[in-house]
Amino acid sequence: MKNILIVDDERNVRLTYRVSLESEGFAIHEAESSLKALEQLAARRFDLAILDMRMPEMDGLQLLEAIRDRDVDTPVVIITAYADVPHAVKAMKLGAIDFLQKPVTPAQLRALVHDVIERHEPGARPPVKKDFAYFIRAAKRSINLRDFNSARKELIRALELNENSPEALNLAGVMIEMRDDHERAKKYYGAAIKLDSNYEPAQQNMRRLFELFNFGSSNEPYNLGDKE
């Protein structure tokens, strides 16, 4: 039986995850804080740890760093809020295996847990190598399909490989603007332009926001960069 550790300071959240995963035959253990989680990780071997990004005292990112500093190689899944893209990128660099965006449905949680467990079984087939261009293409497809959850995952992986990419930052801006968060979208477009003042897709998207705010409408379409 596979042992899974759930780390979240909210009891109801832990209960929801427990019910979702125990029905799949997993042995579920809980920790209400990062310190309790470290104690459990030191005491026994887990097949997977599920960490909430935002917790008091020590958040999920700090906990992940502490886990890796202790040479604990337990696979880790991070649960993030929509606004946590930069933190999720850092989490991947620290060794997070995957992540889910809140709100998490039982079906999403079960599917990801099964996938991670399967990938870490002895003798499992090594993953296909995916480069920066692959994740950018995948993000564009997902944005065009309005599948923002998938787009966010692909962009986090792209930014993990190249955090100074105007193209990835511009795509993040488009994704966020489509979710009607114009102020945060402007920051991503601005970051892309700061890296490359001649990057036209971000310039165009910034012009559109300017026209929308100042004139109430714009003829400028979303610009995701070069067409695939």
C-alpha positions as CSV (number, residue, x, y, z in Angstrom):
1,M,0.0,0.0,0.0
2,K,1.3,3.4,-1.0
3,N,1.8,6.0,1.8
4,I,0.8,9.6,1.1
5,L,1.4,12.6,3.4
6,I,-1.0,15.5,3.2
7,V,0.3,18.8,4.6
8,D,-2.3,21.6,5.0
9,D,-3.2,23.8,7.9
10,E,-6.9,23.6,7.1
11,R,-8.6,20.5,8.6
12,N,-11.4,20.4,6.1
13,V,-9.0,20.4,3.2
14,R,-7.0,17.5,4.6
15,L,-10.3,15.6,5.1
16,T,-11.4,16.2,1.5
17,Y,-8.0,15.0,0.2
18,R,-8.1,12.0,2.6
19,V,-11.6,10.9,1.4
20,S,-10.6,11.3,-2.2
21,L,-7.5,9.2,-1.9
22,E,-8.4,6.6,0.6
23,S,-11.1,5.4,-1.8
24,E,-8.3,4.6,-4.2
25,G,-6.5,2.3,-1.7
26,F,-3.8,4.8,-0.5
27,A,-2.7,5.0,3.1
28,I,-3.2,8.6,4.1
29,H,-1.2,10.5,6.8
30,E,-1.8,14.1,7.7
31,A,0.3,17.0,9.0
32,E,-1.3,20.4,10.0
33,S,2.0,22.3,9.8
34,S,5.3,22.2,8.0
35,L,7.1,21.3,11.2
36,K,4.8,18.3,11.8
37,A,5.4,17.3,8.2
38,L,9.2,17.3,8.7
39,E,8.8,15.1,11.8
40,Q,6.8,12.6,9.9
41,L,9.1,12.6,6.9
42,A,12.0,11.9,9.2
43,A,10.2,9.1,10.9
44,R,9.0,7.1,7.8
45,R,9.2,6.7,4.1
46,F,6.4,8.2,2.0
47,D,5.6,7.5,-1.6
48,L,4.3,11.1,-2.1
49,A,3.8,14.3,-0.1
50,I,1.1,16.8,-1.1
51,L,2.0,20.3,0.2
52,D,-0.2,23.5,0.3
53,M,1.8,26.5,-1.0
54,R,0.3,28.9,1.6
55,M,0.7,28.0,5.2
56,P,1.6,30.0,8.4
57,E,5.0,29.9,9.9
58,M,6.6,27.9,7.1
59,D,4.9,27.9,3.7
60,G,5.0,25.1,1.2
61,L,8.0,26.5,-0.7
62,Q,10.0,26.7,2.5
63,L,8.9,23.3,3.5
64,L,10.0,21.9,0.1
65,E,13.4,23.5,0.5
66,A,13.8,22.0,4.0
67,I,12.8,18.6,2.7
68,R,15.4,18.7,0.0
69,D,18.0,20.1,2.4
70,R,17.5,17.0,4.5
71,D,18.2,14.8,1.4
72,V,14.6,13.5,1.5
73,D,13.7,12.4,-2.0
74,T,10.0,11.9,-1.5
75,P,8.1,13.0,-4.6
76,V,6.3,16.3,-3.8
77,V,3.1,17.8,-5.4
78,I,2.4,21.4,-4.6
79,I,-1.1,22.8,-4.3
80,T,-1.1,26.5,-5.5
81,A,-3.4,29.4,-5.9
82,Y,-3.8,31.1,-9.3
83,A,-1.6,34.0,-8.4
84,D,1.4,31.7,-7.4
85,V,3.0,31.3,-10.8
86,P,6.4,32.7,-9.7
87,H,6.4,30.6,-6.6
88,A,5.4,27.5,-8.6
89,V,8.4,28.1,-10.9
90,K,10.7,28.2,-7.9
91,A,9.0,25.1,-6.5
92,M,9.8,23.2,-9.7
93,K,13.4,24.2,-9.5
94,L,13.6,22.9,-5.9
95,G,12.4,19.6,-7.0
96,A,8.6,19.6,-6.9
97,I,7.3,16.9,-9.2
98,D,4.0,18.5,-10.1
99,F,1.4,20.9,-8.9
100,L,-2.4,21.5,-8.9
101,Q,-4.2,24.8,-9.0
102,K,-6.9,25.5,-6.4
103,P,-9.8,24.7,-6.3
104,V,-8.7,21.1,-6.6
105,T,-11.4,18.6,-7.6
106,P,-11.3,15.0,-6.3
107,A,-10.9,13.7,-9.8
108,Q,-8.0,16.0,-10.5
109,L,-6.2,15.0,-7.3
110,R,-6.7,11.2,-7.9
111,A,-5.5,11.5,-11.5
112,L,-2.4,13.4,-10.6
113,V,-1.5,11.1,-7.6
114,H,-1.9,8.0,-9.8
115,D,0.3,9.6,-12.4
116,V,3.1,10.6,-10.0
117,I,3.0,7.2,-8.2
118,E,3.2,5.4,-11.6
119,R,6.1,7.5,-12.8
120,H,8.1,6.6,-9.7
121,E,7.5,2.9,-9.7
122,P,10.7,0.8,-10.1
123,G,11.3,0.1,-13.7
124,A,9.0,2.9,-14.9
125,R,9.7,4.2,-18.4
126,P,11.8,7.4,-18.3
127,P,9.8,10.6,-19.2
128,V,10.0,12.0,-22.7
129,K,12.4,14.9,-22.8
130,K,10.5,18.2,-23.3
131,D,12.3,21.4,-24.0
132,F,11.4,25.1,-23.7
133,A,9.9,25.3,-27.2
134,Y,7.7,22.2,-26.5
135,F,6.2,23.9,-23.4
136,I,5.6,27.2,-25.2
137,R,3.8,25.4,-28.1
138,A,1.7,23.5,-25.6
139,A,0.9,26.7,-23.6
140,K,-0.3,28.5,-26.8
141,R,-2.5,25.6,-27.7
142,S,-4.1,25.5,-24.3
143,I,-4.6,29.3,-24.3
144,N,-6.3,29.1,-27.6
145,L,-8.6,26.4,-26.2
146,R,-9.2,28.5,-23.1
147,D,-7.8,25.7,-21.0
148,F,-6.1,28.0,-18.6
149,N,-5.2,25.3,-16.0
150,S,-3.1,23.4,-18.6
151,A,-1.7,26.6,-20.0
152,R,-0.5,27.7,-16.6
153,K,1.2,24.3,-16.0
154,E,3.1,24.5,-19.4
155,L,4.1,28.1,-18.8
156,I,5.5,27.3,-15.3
157,R,7.6,24.6,-16.9
158,A,8.8,26.9,-19.7
159,L,9.7,29.6,-17.1
160,E,11.5,27.0,-15.1
161,L,13.8,26.4,-18.1
162,N,14.1,30.1,-19.0
163,E,12.8,32.6,-16.5
164,N,14.0,35.5,-18.7
165,S,11.9,34.7,-21.7
166,P,9.8,37.6,-23.1
167,E,7.7,35.0,-25.0
168,A,6.8,33.1,-21.9
169,L,6.1,36.2,-19.8
170,N,3.9,37.6,-22.6
171,L,1.9,34.4,-22.8
172,A,1.4,34.5,-19.0
173,G,0.1,38.0,-19.5
174,V,-2.4,36.9,-22.1
175,M,-3.6,34.0,-20.0
176,I,-4.1,36.3,-17.0
177,E,-5.8,39.0,-19.0
178,M,-8.2,36.5,-20.4
179,R,-9.1,35.8,-16.8
180,D,-9.9,39.6,-16.5
181,D,-7.0,40.4,-14.2
182,H,-5.8,43.4,-16.2
183,E,-3.4,44.9,-13.6
184,R,-1.4,41.6,-13.2
185,A,-1.5,41.1,-17.0
186,K,0.1,44.6,-17.4
187,K,2.9,43.6,-15.1
188,Y,3.7,40.5,-17.2
189,Y,3.6,42.4,-20.4
190,G,5.8,45.1,-18.8
191,A,8.3,42.4,-17.7
192,A,8.5,41.0,-21.2
193,I,9.1,44.5,-22.7
194,K,11.8,45.2,-20.1
195,L,13.6,42.1,-21.2
196,D,13.2,43.0,-24.9
197,S,11.9,46.4,-25.8
198,N,11.4,45.3,-29.4
199,Y,9.3,42.3,-28.6
200,E,6.2,43.3,-30.6
201,P,3.6,40.8,-29.1
202,A,4.0,42.3,-25.7
203,Q,4.0,45.8,-27.1
204,Q,0.8,45.1,-28.9
205,N,-0.9,43.6,-25.8
206,M,0.2,46.6,-23.8
207,R,-1.2,48.9,-26.4
208,R,-4.5,47.1,-26.2
209,L,-4.7,47.5,-22.4
210,F,-3.9,51.2,-22.8
211,E,-6.7,51.7,-25.3
212,L,-9.2,49.7,-23.2
213,F,-8.4,51.7,-20.1
214,N,-8.4,55.1,-21.8
215,F,-10.9,54.7,-24.6
216,G,-13.1,51.9,-23.5
217,S,-12.3,49.6,-26.5
218,S,-9.5,48.5,-28.8
219,N,-9.1,46.9,-32.2
220,E,-5.8,45.2,-31.1
221,P,-6.3,41.4,-30.8
222,Y,-4.4,39.2,-28.3
223,N,-0.9,38.5,-29.6
224,L,0.5,35.2,-28.5
225,G,3.6,35.5,-30.6
226,D,4.5,33.6,-33.7
227,K,1.8,31.3,-34.9
228,E,2.6,27.6,-34.6
